[in-house]
Structures are given as structure tokens and as C-alpha cells.
């Protein structure tokens, strides 16, 4: 085993407790999200989403 590999393994072992703790914190606090709440199902033409109150169809123009 070369020195670089040994150092890499040592660093990973030192990081493992922090990574585990942070992952557990994330999993405990993260909220589920459902893509269909953000992405319209009907070709974005009637979606009044996060575009300043304008339907997406108004902003898409002739690009679709």
C-alpha cells in the first residue's frame, strides 16, 4: 500500500463519524418533496407557479 492510499484511508476514517452525524441530521430534518408540486403535468401551459404569478405558458412564448 503506497503512502497516498494510506493517507486517504486515514482521512476517510477521521471523516466518517462527522459524515454519519450530518447524514442522520439531514435525514431527520429534510422534508419530502414531490416533483409534481413544482412541475406541471399539462405541458406547463396552465401552471401558475413561481414565475411572479404569470402562467408558464405566457412566458414560454413560441419555444414550445
ChimeraX attribute file (.defattr): number of C-alpha atoms within 10 A of each C-alpha:
attribute: neighborCount
match mode: 1-to-1
recipient: residues
	/A:1	5
	/A:2	6
	/A:3	8
	/A:4	9
	/A:5	10
	/A:6	11
	/A:7	11
	/A:8	11
	/A:9	12
	/A:10	11
	/A:11	11
	/A:12	12
	/A:13	11
	/A:14	11
	/A:15	11
	/A:16	11
	/A:17	11
	/A:18	11
	/A:19	12
	/A:20	11
	/A:21	10
	/A:22	12
	/A:23	12
	/A:24	12
	/A:25	11
	/A:26	11
	/A:27	10
	/A:28	9
	/A:29	9
	/A:30	9
	/A:31	8
	/A:32	7
	/A:33	8
	/A:34	8
	/A:35	8
	/A:36	8
	/A:37	9
	/A:38	11
	/A:39	12
	/A:40	15
	/A:41	11
	/A:42	8
	/A:43	11
	/A:44	17
	/A:45	15
	/A:46	14
	/A:47	19
	/A:48	15
	/A:49	15
	/A:50	10
	/A:51	11
	/A:52	8
	/A:53	9
	/A:54	13
	/A:55	16
	/A:56	19
	/A:57	15
	/A:58	14
	/A:59	12
	/A:60	11
	/A:61	8
	/A:62	7
	/A:63	5
	/A:64	8
